[in-house]
Amino acid sequence: MIDDRNAVVLRPIGFIRSPFSDPAGMPIQPLGARGVRGAVEVLPEFFNGLADLEGFSRVILIYHFDRSEGFALRVVPFLDNCERGVFATRAPRRPNPIGLSVVRLLGVDGCRLSIEDVDILDGTPVLDIKPYVPSFDAYPDERNGWFGSRSTDAGTARADDRFSRATDRTEG
């Protein structure tokens, strides 16, 4: 068991602005959110950290699933109808509810990043922003486990309320 001496405390560096106010019906991956525009509003104290970011076409957003309650160690993911271990999925109800999305960076204007392919709820706290570097971050020929051919379904699959309820299987 982890006690408070091992606690990790993170604070937001900004917040997502997107057209999605409810998880139900929203895209489950950036692939399904192609063309959906939004923004990252970075807090002013982090402005200097945005220097040189405009040279990248994509960024990795790491964020907190702040509306996720509790966690489940076994879940039925959106792209499957079989129960899977949470660490073999991208489900939001996790022991540490951290999400990531690779989005297109359209521009930087002061503390505001204009982005596209947004699959994140409006108001979601952003924990970090990292540049997407294809030679570091892309491994297209690697195995993708149970996702198999299902990964192509991420472009059309939509979220429902299964991960906003605290009734999923095998609660932690």
N, C-alpha and C positions, 0 to 999 in steps of 0.2 A: 504494500500500500504506500502511496506517495503522501507525504505530509507537507505542511505549509513551507517547510524549509527548502523543499524542492520545487516550489511553485515558480512558474515562469509568468512574468507579467509583460504584456504587450500593450502598446497604446496605438491608436490609429494615427496614421500620417495624413489621412484624408478620407473622403467619402465618395461613393459611386453615385452618379446621377444617371438614371435609366428610365425607360418608359414602364418598367415592371414594378408594380406595387404589391402584387400578390403572386406567390410561387405557382399557383395552379395555372396551367396553360402556358407558362413561359418556356423558352428553349432550355434544354438541359446541358448544352455545350455551345461554345462559340460557333461551331459549324452550323448549328441550327439557328443562329442569330445573325447570319450574314446580312450585312447592310443595316443592322439595328445600331443606331447612334446613341451615344451617351457621353459622359464626361467623368473624369476624376477631379474632384475639387481638393487639391492638396492644401493642407493647413499652412498658413504663412510662414511659420517658423521652419518649414522644410523647403522653402522656395529655392535656396541655393543648391539643394540636392538635385534639382531638375536640370541643371546645366548640362548641355551636350546631349540630352535625351532626344531632341528633335531630329537627330541623325538616324534614328531607328524607325523602321516601318511597323514593327510590332513590339509590344511590351508584355511581360508576364505580370499579372496582378495577383498578389497574394492577399487574401481577405478573410475576414471573420464571418462565419455563418451565424450572425447575431440573432436570427430569429429561429434557429434550430434549438429544440428543447431536448435535453438528455442525449443519450446515444444508445445505439443498438449494435451488438457485435455481429449479428447476422441480419441481413436485409434482403429484400427483393428489389434489385435495382430497376431503374426505369427501362433499361434495354433488355430486360430478361424477365422470366416468370418463375425462376428458381431462386431459392434462398442462397445467398453468398456471404462469405466473411466480409465485413465492412472494409477491411484493408485491401480487398481485391475489387473494390468498387470506388466510385467517386461520390457516393452518397453523402449528403450534408450532415446527417446525425452521426457524428464521430466522437470519440473520446476528446479530441481536440478539434473543434469545428472550424477547420481551416480549409479554404477553397483556393483554387488557382484557375485562372483563365488567361489564355493568350489572345490578346485583342490587337486590332490594327490601331496604330497611333496616327491620327490625322493631323495633329498639331499641338503646339504648346503655346499658351497665351497666359503669361504670368504664372499663376498657381493653378491654372485650369488646363487639363489635358483633354483634348477632344479625341474620342475613341469610337471605334466601330466594331461590330460583331460582339455586342455586349449581351451576355447571358446572366447578368447579376441583378439582384433586387435593388431598387432605388434606396439610397440611404445606407447601404452596406459599408461598414468600416473597412478601409484599406490598410493593411499592415505593412506592405512593402511593394515596391515597383522595381522590376528588373528588366533589362533589355533582353529581347529575344534575339539570339544569335544562332542562325541555322546550323552553322558548323559545330556548335556546342550542343544545341538543344534538339536537333532532329535526328531520329534513328528510325527511319521508315521501314527497315527490313527486320526489325526485332519482333519477337513473339508477343502477342497481346492476349494471352490466356483465354478465358471464357468469352471475351468480347468477340473474338473471331470476326466473322462477317457482320456481326451486330453493330460494330463501330460505325459503319456507314449509315445506320439508322439514326444516329445522333442528329443528323440534319433535319429530320422530320419529327422526332419524338418530342413530346412536351411533358412538363412536370405536372404532377397532381399533388394531392396533399399528404401522400404517404410518409414524407419525412418531416412534416411539421407537427405530426401527432406524436405523442409520447407512448404509443401503443405498439411499436414495432417489436419484433421478436428478440428474445434474449437480451433484455436490458442490462446495462453495465452499471 
